[in-house]
Amino acid sequence: MTQATMEALIIGAFVLSLSAVILLCLVIDGIVKLVRFRKATGRPQRPSRQE
């Protein structure tokens, strides 16, 4: 393996991991917002069904 291919592999892996981290943050943020939205809208409408 030459120096150029090694650098390309390292850069590619770094970019891939960075995009994976960003995607994970977006997914977690979306789930948190969805849970908060459901709690805010679901509780006052029907409090007796869950009990």
PDBQT receptor file of N, H, CA, C and O in Angstrom, charges set to zero:
ATOM      1  N   MET A   1       0.841  -1.207   0.000  1.00  0.00    +0.000 N 
ATOM      2  CA  MET A   1       0.000   0.000   0.000  1.00  0.00    +0.000 C 
ATOM      3  C   MET A   1       0.875   1.257   0.000  1.00  0.00    +0.000 C 
ATOM      4  O   MET A   1       1.876   1.330   0.713  1.00  0.00    +0.000 OA
ATOM      5  N   THR A   2       0.495   2.209  -0.785  1.00  0.00    +0.000 N 
ATOM      6  H   THR A   2      -0.318   2.150  -1.364  1.00  0.00    +0.000 HD
ATOM      7  CA  THR A   2       1.261   3.451  -0.851  1.00  0.00    +0.000 C 
ATOM      8  C   THR A   2       0.743   4.460   0.166  1.00  0.00    +0.000 C 
ATOM      9  O   THR A   2      -0.295   4.262   0.798  1.00  0.00    +0.000 OA
ATOM     10  N   GLN A   3       1.488   5.535   0.302  1.00  0.00    +0.000 N 
ATOM     11  H   GLN A   3       2.331   5.696  -0.212  1.00  0.00    +0.000 HD
ATOM     12  CA  GLN A   3       1.118   6.574   1.268  1.00  0.00    +0.000 C 
ATOM     13  C   GLN A   3      -0.213   7.230   0.898  1.00  0.00    +0.000 C 
ATOM     14  O   GLN A   3      -1.014   7.556   1.774  1.00  0.00    +0.000 OA
ATOM     15  N   ALA A   4      -0.442   7.421  -0.390  1.00  0.00    +0.000 N 
ATOM     16  H   ALA A   4       0.208   7.156  -1.102  1.00  0.00    +0.000 HD
ATOM     17  CA  ALA A   4      -1.658   8.108  -0.839  1.00  0.00    +0.000 C 
ATOM     18  C   ALA A   4      -2.909   7.299  -0.516  1.00  0.00    +0.000 C 
ATOM     19  O   ALA A   4      -3.915   7.855  -0.075  1.00  0.00    +0.000 OA
ATOM     20  N   THR A   5      -2.847   5.984  -0.736  1.00  0.00    +0.000 N 
ATOM     21  H   THR A   5      -2.029   5.533  -1.094  1.00  0.00    +0.000 HD
ATOM     22  CA  THR A   5      -4.027   5.161  -0.459  1.00  0.00    +0.000 C 
ATOM     23  C   THR A   5      -4.298   5.089   1.039  1.00  0.00    +0.000 C 
ATOM     24  O   THR A   5      -5.452   5.059   1.465  1.00  0.00    +0.000 OA
ATOM     25  N   MET A   6      -3.230   5.062   1.837  1.00  0.00    +0.000 N 
ATOM     26  H   MET A   6      -2.292   5.086   1.491  1.00  0.00    +0.000 HD
ATOM     27  CA  MET A   6      -3.405   5.051   3.290  1.00  0.00    +0.000 C 
ATOM     28  C   MET A   6      -4.087   6.332   3.766  1.00  0.00    +0.000 C 
ATOM     29  O   MET A   6      -5.007   6.293   4.583  1.00  0.00    +0.000 OA
ATOM     30  N   GLU A   7      -3.623   7.464   3.245  1.00  0.00    +0.000 N 
ATOM     31  H   GLU A   7      -2.875   7.496   2.581  1.00  0.00    +0.000 HD
ATOM     32  CA  GLU A   7      -4.225   8.742   3.627  1.00  0.00    +0.000 C 
ATOM     33  C   GLU A   7      -5.676   8.819   3.177  1.00  0.00    +0.000 C 
ATOM     34  O   GLU A   7      -6.529   9.331   3.901  1.00  0.00    +0.000 OA
ATOM     35  N   ALA A   8      -5.953   8.311   1.986  1.00  0.00    +0.000 N 
ATOM     36  H   ALA A   8      -5.260   7.894   1.398  1.00  0.00    +0.000 HD
ATOM     37  CA  ALA A   8      -7.324   8.329   1.472  1.00  0.00    +0.000 C 
ATOM     38  C   ALA A   8      -8.236   7.460   2.337  1.00  0.00    +0.000 C 
ATOM     39  O   ALA A   8      -9.380   7.827   2.606  1.00  0.00    +0.000 OA
ATOM     40  N   LEU A   9      -7.726   6.309   2.768  1.00  0.00    +0.000 N 
ATOM     41  H   LEU A   9      -6.797   6.010   2.549  1.00  0.00    +0.000 HD
ATOM     42  CA  LEU A   9      -8.519   5.426   3.628  1.00  0.00    +0.000 C 
ATOM     43  C   LEU A   9      -8.790   6.078   4.982  1.00  0.00    +0.000 C 
ATOM     44  O   LEU A   9      -9.902   5.997   5.504  1.00  0.00    +0.000 OA
ATOM     45  N   ILE A  10      -7.778   6.719   5.542  1.00  0.00    +0.000 N 
ATOM     46  H   ILE A  10      -6.875   6.785   5.117  1.00  0.00    +0.000 HD
ATOM     47  CA  ILE A  10      -7.936   7.372   6.848  1.00  0.00    +0.000 C 
ATOM     48  C   ILE A  10      -8.943   8.514   6.755  1.00  0.00    +0.000 C 
ATOM     49  O   ILE A  10      -9.812   8.661   7.614  1.00  0.00    +0.000 OA
ATOM     50  N   ILE A  11      -8.815   9.325   5.698  1.00  0.00    +0.000 N 
ATOM     51  H   ILE A  11      -8.109   9.206   5.000  1.00  0.00    +0.000 HD
ATOM     52  CA  ILE A  11      -9.746  10.444   5.512  1.00  0.00    +0.000 C 
ATOM     53  C   ILE A  11     -11.167   9.922   5.297  1.00  0.00    +0.000 C 
ATOM     54  O   ILE A  11     -12.123  10.466   5.849  1.00  0.00    +0.000 OA
ATOM     55  N   GLY A  12     -11.299   8.866   4.495  1.00  0.00    +0.000 N 
ATOM     56  H   GLY A  12     -10.522   8.424   4.046  1.00  0.00    +0.000 HD
ATOM     57  CA  GLY A  12     -12.614   8.282   4.235  1.00  0.00    +0.000 C 
ATOM     58  C   GLY A  12     -13.263   7.742   5.501  1.00  0.00    +0.000 C 
ATOM     59  O   GLY A  12     -14.458   7.933   5.728  1.00  0.00    +0.000 OA
ATOM     60  N   ALA A  13     -12.462   7.065   6.327  1.00  0.00    +0.000 N 
ATOM     61  H   ALA A  13     -11.492   6.910   6.143  1.00  0.00    +0.000 HD
ATOM     62  CA  ALA A  13     -12.985   6.519   7.576  1.00  0.00    +0.000 C 
ATOM     63  C   ALA A  13     -13.390   7.641   8.532  1.00  0.00    +0.000 C 
ATOM     64  O   ALA A  13     -14.398   7.539   9.232  1.00  0.00    +0.000 OA
ATOM     65  N   PHE A  14     -12.594   8.709   8.551  1.00  0.00    +0.000 N 
ATOM     66  H   PHE A  14     -11.775   8.792   7.982  1.00  0.00    +0.000 HD
ATOM     67  CA  PHE A  14     -12.898   9.847   9.420  1.00  0.00    +0.000 C 
ATOM     68  C   PHE A  14     -14.201  10.520   9.007  1.00  0.00    +0.000 C 
ATOM     69  O   PHE A  14     -15.043  10.831   9.849  1.00  0.00    +0.000 OA
ATOM     70  N   VAL A  15     -14.360  10.740   7.706  1.00  0.00    +0.000 N 
ATOM     71  H   VAL A  15     -13.676  10.487   7.022  1.00  0.00    +0.000 HD
ATOM     72  CA  VAL A  15     -15.581  11.370   7.193  1.00  0.00    +0.000 C 
ATOM     73  C   VAL A  15     -16.790  10.482   7.467  1.00  0.00    +0.000 C 
ATOM     74  O   VAL A  15     -17.859  10.977   7.826  1.00  0.00    +0.000 OA
ATOM     75  N   LEU A  16     -16.622   9.173   7.300  1.00  0.00    +0.000 N 
ATOM     76  H   LEU A  16     -15.754   8.771   7.009  1.00  0.00    +0.000 HD
ATOM     77  CA  LEU A  16     -17.718   8.233   7.519  1.00  0.00    +0.000 C 
ATOM     78  C   LEU A  16     -18.150   8.240   8.986  1.00  0.00    +0.000 C 
ATOM     79  O   LEU A  16     -19.343   8.269   9.288  1.00  0.00    +0.000 OA
ATOM     80  N   SER A  17     -17.172   8.214   9.893  1.00  0.00    +0.000 N 
ATOM     81  H   SER A  17     -16.203   8.190   9.648  1.00  0.00    +0.000 HD
ATOM     82  CA  SER A  17     -17.507   8.212  11.319  1.00  0.00    +0.000 C 
ATOM     83  C   SER A  17     -18.131   9.537  11.742  1.00  0.00    +0.000 C 
ATOM     84  O   SER A  17     -19.028   9.573  12.585  1.00  0.00    +0.000 OA
ATOM     85  N   LEU A  18     -17.648  10.624  11.148  1.00  0.00    +0.000 N 
ATOM     86  H   LEU A  18     -16.920  10.595  10.463  1.00  0.00    +0.000 HD
ATOM     87  CA  LEU A  18     -18.200  11.938  11.476  1.00  0.00    +0.000 C 
ATOM     88  C   LEU A  18     -19.658  12.038  11.043  1.00  0.00    +0.000 C 
ATOM     89  O   LEU A  18     -20.502  12.538  11.787  1.00  0.00    +0.000 OA
ATOM     90  N   SER A  19     -19.947  11.561   9.838  1.00  0.00    +0.000 N 
ATOM     91  H   SER A  19     -19.261  11.155   9.234  1.00  0.00    +0.000 HD
ATOM     92  CA  SER A  19     -21.327  11.601   9.344  1.00  0.00    +0.000 C 
ATOM     93  C   SER A  19     -22.220  10.667  10.166  1.00  0.00    +0.000 C 
ATOM     94  O   SER A  19     -23.398  10.956  10.372  1.00  0.00    +0.000 OA
ATOM     95  N   ALA A  20     -21.660   9.552  10.633  1.00  0.00    +0.000 N 
ATOM     96  H   ALA A  20     -20.703   9.317  10.465  1.00  0.00    +0.000 HD
ATOM     97  CA  ALA A  20     -22.433   8.631  11.463  1.00  0.00    +0.000 C 
ATOM     98  C   ALA A  20     -22.793   9.283  12.799  1.00  0.00    +0.000 C 
ATOM     99  O   ALA A  20     -23.906   9.114  13.296  1.00  0.00    +0.000 OA
ATOM    100  N   VAL A  21     -21.855  10.022  13.372  1.00  0.00    +0.000 N 
ATOM    101  H   VAL A  21     -20.950  10.159  12.968  1.00  0.00    +0.000 HD
ATOM    102  CA  VAL A  21     -22.104  10.712  14.645  1.00  0.00    +0.000 C 
ATOM    103  C   VAL A  21     -23.168  11.792  14.475  1.00  0.00    +0.000 C 
ATOM    104  O   VAL A  21     -24.052  11.943  15.318  1.00  0.00    +0.000 OA
ATOM    105  N   ILE A  22     -23.073  12.544  13.373  1.00  0.00    +0.000 N 
ATOM    106  H   ILE A  22     -22.354  12.422  12.688  1.00  0.00    +0.000 HD
ATOM    107  CA  ILE A  22     -24.063  13.597  13.100  1.00  0.00    +0.000 C 
ATOM    108  C   ILE A  22     -25.449  12.980  12.918  1.00  0.00    +0.000 C 
ATOM    109  O   ILE A  22     -26.443  13.497  13.429  1.00  0.00    +0.000 OA
ATOM    110  N   LEU A  23     -25.501  11.866  12.180  1.00  0.00    +0.000 N 
ATOM    111  H   LEU A  23     -24.694  11.446  11.765  1.00  0.00    +0.000 HD
ATOM    112  CA  LEU A  23     -26.777  11.192  11.945  1.00  0.00    +0.000 C 
ATOM    113  C   LEU A  23     -27.369  10.697  13.259  1.00  0.00    +0.000 C 
ATOM    114  O   LEU A  23     -28.573  10.817  13.488  1.00  0.00    +0.000 OA
ATOM    115  N   LEU A  24     -26.519  10.139  14.124  1.00  0.00    +0.000 N 
ATOM    116  H   LEU A  24     -25.541  10.042  13.938  1.00  0.00    +0.000 HD
ATOM    117  CA  LEU A  24     -26.975   9.636  15.417  1.00  0.00    +0.000 C 
ATOM    118  C   LEU A  24     -27.542  10.769  16.272  1.00  0.00    +0.000 C 
ATOM    119  O   LEU A  24     -28.576  10.613  16.921  1.00  0.00    +0.000 OA
ATOM    120  N   CYS A  25     -26.848  11.917  16.265  1.00  0.00    +0.000 N 
ATOM    121  H   CYS A  25     -26.008  12.044  15.737  1.00  0.00    +0.000 HD
ATOM    122  CA  CYS A  25     -27.331  13.077  17.024  1.00  0.00    +0.000 C 
ATOM    123  C   CYS A  25     -28.687  13.548  16.508  1.00  0.00    +0.000 C 
ATOM    124  O   CYS A  25     -29.569  13.895  17.293  1.00  0.00    +0.000 OA
ATOM    125  N   LEU A  26     -28.850  13.560  15.191  1.00  0.00    +0.000 N 
ATOM    126  H   LEU A  26     -28.133  13.279  14.553  1.00  0.00    +0.000 HD
ATOM    127  CA  LEU A  26     -30.122  13.983  14.604  1.00  0.00    +0.000 C 
ATOM    128  C   LEU A  26     -31.239  13.026  14.987  1.00  0.00    +0.000 C 
ATOM    129  O   LEU A  26     -32.350  13.456  15.297  1.00  0.00    +0.000 OA
ATOM    130  N   VAL A  27     -30.947  11.722  14.967  1.00  0.00    +0.000 N 
ATOM    131  H   VAL A  27     -30.045  11.372  14.715  1.00  0.00    +0.000 HD
ATOM    132  CA  VAL A  27     -31.956  10.716  15.314  1.00  0.00    +0.000 C 
ATOM    133  C   VAL A  27     -32.361  10.852  16.783  1.00  0.00    +0.000 C 
ATOM    134  O   VAL A  27     -33.549  10.819  17.105  1.00  0.00    +0.000 OA
ATOM    135  N   ILE A  28     -31.380  11.005  17.668  1.00  0.00    +0.000 N 
ATOM    136  H   ILE A  28     -30.415  11.031  17.405  1.00  0.00    +0.000 HD
ATOM    137  CA  ILE A  28     -31.671  11.148  19.095  1.00  0.00    +0.000 C 
ATOM    138  C   ILE A  28     -32.477  12.417  19.353  1.00  0.00    +0.000 C 
ATOM    139  O   ILE A  28     -33.423  12.411  20.140  1.00  0.00    +0.000 OA
ATOM    140  N   ASP A  29     -32.092  13.513  18.680  1.00  0.00    +0.000 N 
ATOM    141  H   ASP A  29     -31.323  13.517  18.040  1.00  0.00    +0.000 HD
ATOM    142  CA  ASP A  29     -32.811  14.776  18.833  1.00  0.00    +0.000 C 
ATOM    143  C   ASP A  29     -34.261  14.637  18.370  1.00  0.00    +0.000 C 
ATOM    144  O   ASP A  29     -35.176  15.163  19.002  1.00  0.00    +0.000 OA
ATOM    145  N   GLY A  30     -34.457  13.933  17.276  1.00  0.00    +0.000 N 
ATOM    146  H   GLY A  30     -33.713  13.506  16.762  1.00  0.00    +0.000 HD
ATOM    147  CA  GLY A  30     -35.807  13.720  16.757  1.00  0.00    +0.000 C 
ATOM    148  C   GLY A  30     -36.654  12.888  17.702  1.00  0.00    +0.000 C 
ATOM    149  O   GLY A  30     -37.836  13.171  17.898  1.00  0.00    +0.000 OA
ATOM    150  N   ILE A  31     -36.050  11.857  18.292  1.00  0.00    +0.000 N 
ATOM    151  H   ILE A  31     -35.090  11.627  18.133  1.00  0.00    +0.000 HD
ATOM    152  CA  ILE A  31     -36.784  11.000  19.231  1.00  0.00    +0.000 C 
ATOM    153  C   ILE A  31     -37.174  11.794  20.476  1.00  0.00    +0.000 C 
ATOM    154  O   ILE A  31     -38.296  11.678  20.968  1.00  0.00    +0.000 OA
ATOM    155  N   VAL A  32     -36.241  12.599  20.982  1.00  0.00    +0.000 N 
ATOM    156  H   VAL A  32     -35.329  12.693  20.582  1.00  0.00    +0.000 HD
ATOM    157  CA  VAL A  32     -36.519  13.407  22.175  1.00  0.00    +0.000 C 
ATOM    158  C   VAL A  32     -37.649  14.394  21.907  1.00  0.00    +0.000 C 
ATOM    159  O   VAL A  32     -38.536  14.571  22.742  1.00  0.00    +0.000 OA
ATOM    160  N   LYS A  33     -37.615  15.037  20.741  1.00  0.00    +0.000 N 
ATOM    161  H   LYS A  33     -36.894  14.893  20.063  1.00  0.00    +0.000 HD
ATOM    162  CA  LYS A  33     -38.673  15.985  20.395  1.00  0.00    +0.000 C 
ATOM    163  C   LYS A  33     -40.013  15.278  20.255  1.00  0.00    +0.000 C 
ATOM    164  O   LYS A  33     -41.044  15.806  20.672  1.00  0.00    +0.000 OA
ATOM    165  N   LEU A  34     -40.002  14.082  19.667  1.00  0.00    +0.000 N 
ATOM    166  H   LEU A  34     -39.165  13.653  19.328  1.00  0.00    +0.000 HD
ATOM    167  CA  LEU A  34     -41.235  13.328  19.485  1.00  0.00    +0.000 C 
ATOM    168  C   LEU A  34     -41.824  12.930  20.835  1.00  0.00    +0.000 C 
ATOM    169  O   LEU A  34     -43.034  13.023  21.043  1.00  0.00    +0.000 OA
ATOM    170  N   VAL A  35     -40.969  12.489  21.746  1.00  0.00    +0.000 N 
ATOM    171  H   VAL A  35     -39.986  12.414  21.577  1.00  0.00    +0.000 HD
ATOM    172  CA  VAL A  35     -41.436  12.083  23.076  1.00  0.00    +0.000 C 
ATOM    173  C   VAL A  35     -42.008  13.277  23.831  1.00  0.00    +0.000 C 
ATOM    174  O   VAL A  35     -43.056  13.170  24.469  1.00  0.00    +0.000 OA
ATOM    175  N   ARG A  36     -41.322  14.410  23.760  1.00  0.00    +0.000 N 
ATOM    176  H   ARG A  36     -40.471  14.496  23.242  1.00  0.00    +0.000 HD
ATOM    177  CA  ARG A  36     -41.827  15.611  24.435  1.00  0.00    +0.000 C 
ATOM    178  C   ARG A  36     -43.154  16.059  23.841  1.00  0.00    +0.000 C 
ATOM    179  O   ARG A  36     -44.066  16.456  24.567  1.00  0.00    +0.000 OA
ATOM    180  N   PHE A  37     -43.258  15.993  22.512  1.00  0.00    +0.000 N 
ATOM    181  H   PHE A  37     -42.518  15.671  21.922  1.00  0.00    +0.000 HD
ATOM    182  CA  PHE A  37     -44.491  16.404  21.838  1.00  0.00    +0.000 C 
ATOM    183  C   PHE A  37     -45.644  15.489  22.226  1.00  0.00    +0.000 C 
ATOM    184  O   PHE A  37     -46.761  15.954  22.454  1.00  0.00    +0.000 OA
ATOM    185  N   ARG A  38     -45.373  14.186  22.301  1.00  0.00    +0.000 N 
ATOM    186  H   ARG A  38     -44.466  13.808  22.115  1.00  0.00    +0.000 HD
ATOM    187  CA  ARG A  38     -46.428  13.235  22.678  1.00  0.00    +0.000 C 
ATOM    188  C   ARG A  38     -46.860  13.432  24.121  1.00  0.00    +0.000 C 
ATOM    189  O   ARG A  38     -48.047  13.347  24.436  1.00  0.00    +0.000 OA
ATOM    190  N   LYS A  39     -45.897  13.697  24.999  1.00  0.00    +0.000 N 
ATOM    191  H   LYS A  39     -44.933  13.766  24.742  1.00  0.00    +0.000 HD
ATOM    192  CA  LYS A  39     -46.243  13.931  26.402  1.00  0.00    +0.000 C 
ATOM    193  C   LYS A  39     -47.065  15.201  26.550  1.00  0.00    +0.000 C 
ATOM    194  O   LYS A  39     -48.007  15.246  27.342  1.00  0.00    +0.000 OA
ATOM    195  N   ALA A  40     -46.712  16.231  25.792  1.00  0.00    +0.000 N 
ATOM    196  H   ALA A  40     -45.947  16.194  25.149  1.00  0.00    +0.000 HD
ATOM    197  CA  ALA A  40     -47.405  17.515  25.897  1.00  0.00    +0.000 C 
ATOM    198  C   ALA A  40     -48.827  17.417  25.352  1.00  0.00    +0.000 C 
ATOM    199  O   ALA A  40     -49.740  18.050  25.883  1.00  0.00    +0.000 OA
ATOM    200  N   THR A  41     -49.021  16.624  24.288  1.00  0.00    +0.000 N 
ATOM    201  H   THR A  41     -48.279  16.111  23.857  1.00  0.00    +0.000 HD
ATOM    202  CA  THR A  41     -50.344  16.550  23.675  1.00  0.00    +0.000 C 
ATOM    203  C   THR A  41     -51.184  15.404  24.235  1.00  0.00    +0.000 C 
ATOM    204  O   THR A  41     -52.412  15.485  24.223  1.00  0.00    +0.000 OA
ATOM    205  N   GLY A  42     -50.555  14.350  24.721  1.00  0.00    +0.000 N 
ATOM    206  H   GLY A  42     -49.557  14.285  24.731  1.00  0.00    +0.000 HD
ATOM    207  CA  GLY A  42     -51.296  13.149  25.107  1.00  0.00    +0.000 C 
ATOM    208  C   GLY A  42     -51.871  13.199  26.508  1.00  0.00    +0.000 C 
ATOM    209  O   GLY A  42     -52.940  12.635  26.743  1.00  0.00    +0.000 OA
ATOM    210  N   ARG A  43     -51.209  13.849  27.443  1.00  0.00    +0.000 N 
ATOM    211  H   ARG A  43     -50.341  14.308  27.252  1.00  0.00    +0.000 HD
ATOM    212  CA  ARG A  43     -51.648  13.798  28.837  1.00  0.00    +0.000 C 
ATOM    213  C   ARG A  43     -52.952  14.541  29.119  1.00  0.00    +0.000 C 
ATOM    214  O   ARG A  43     -53.834  13.975  29.765  1.00  0.00    +0.000 OA
ATOM    215  N   PRO A  44     -53.109  15.779  28.666  1.00  0.00    +0.000 N 
ATOM    216  CA  PRO A  44     -54.355  16.475  29.033  1.00  0.00    +0.000 C 
ATOM    217  C   PRO A  44     -55.592  15.943  28.323  1.00  0.00    +0.000 C 
ATOM    218  O   PRO A  44     -56.702  16.096  28.833  1.00  0.00    +0.000 OA
ATOM    219  N   GLN A  45     -55.428  15.320  27.156  1.00  0.00    +0.000 N 
ATOM    220  H   GLN A  45     -54.526  15.196  26.741  1.00  0.00    +0.000 HD
ATOM    221  CA  GLN A  45     -56.589  14.865  26.393  1.00  0.00    +0.000 C 
ATOM    222  C   GLN A  45     -57.241  13.643  27.027  1.00  0.00    +0.000 C 
ATOM    223  O   GLN A  45     -58.457  13.610  27.215  1.00  0.00    +0.000 OA
ATOM    224  N   ARG A  46     -56.431  12.638  27.355  1.00  0.00    +0.000 N 
ATOM    225  H   ARG A  46     -55.443  12.665  27.202  1.00  0.00    +0.000 HD
ATOM    226  CA  ARG A  46     -57.013  11.426  27.923  1.00  0.00    +0.000 C 
ATOM    227  C   ARG A  46     -56.166  10.908  29.089  1.00  0.00    +0.000 C 
ATOM    228  O   ARG A  46     -55.317  10.037  28.898  1.00  0.00    +0.000 OA
ATOM    229  N   PRO A  47     -56.389  11.431  30.278  1.00  0.00    +0.000 N 
ATOM    230  CA  PRO A  47     -55.602  10.982  31.427  1.00  0.00    +0.000 C 
ATOM    231  C   PRO A  47     -56.107   9.689  32.048  1.00  0.00    +0.000 C 
ATOM    232  O   PRO A  47     -55.360   9.028  32.769  1.00  0.00    +0.000 OA
ATOM    233  N   SER A  48     -57.362   9.307  31.786  1.00  0.00    +0.000 N 
ATOM    234  H   SER A  48     -57.969   9.844  31.200  1.00  0.00    +0.000 HD
ATOM    235  CA  SER A  48     -57.950   8.161  32.477  1.00  0.00    +0.000 C 
ATOM    236  C   SER A  48     -57.714   6.836  31.752  1.00  0.00    +0.000 C 
ATOM    237  O   SER A  48     -57.903   5.775  32.347  1.00  0.00    +0.000 OA
ATOM    238  N   ARG A  49     -57.308   6.874  30.491  1.00  0.00    +0.000 N 
ATOM    239  H   ARG A  49     -57.154   7.736  30.008  1.00  0.00    +0.000 HD
ATOM    240  CA  ARG A  49     -57.160   5.623  29.746  1.00  0.00    +0.000 C 
ATOM    241  C   ARG A  49     -55.956   4.799  30.195  1.00  0.00    +0.000 C 
ATOM    242  O   ARG A  49     -56.012   3.570  30.205  1.00  0.00    +0.000 OA
ATOM    243  N   GLN A  50     -54.870   5.473  30.565  1.00  0.00    +0.000 N 
ATOM    244  H   GLN A  50     -54.824   6.472  30.557  1.00  0.00    +0.000 HD
ATOM    245  CA  GLN A  50     -53.654   4.745  30.930  1.00  0.00    +0.000 C 
ATOM    246  C   GLN A  50     -53.749   4.135  32.324  1.00  0.00    +0.000 C 
ATOM    247  O   GLN A  50     -53.087   3.135  32.602  1.00  0.00    +0.000 OA
ATOM    248  N   GLU A  51     -54.544   4.708  33.186  1.00  0.00    +0.000 N 
ATOM    249  H   GLU A  51     -55.082   5.520  32.960  1.00  0.00    +0.000 HD
ATOM    250  CA  GLU A  51     -54.625   4.208  34.560  1.00  0.00    +0.000 C 
ATOM    251  C   GLU A  51     -55.486   2.969  34.714  1.00  0.00    +0.000 C 
ATOM    252  O   GLU A  51     -55.633   2.453  35.822  1.00  0.00    +0.000 OA
TER     253      GLU A  51
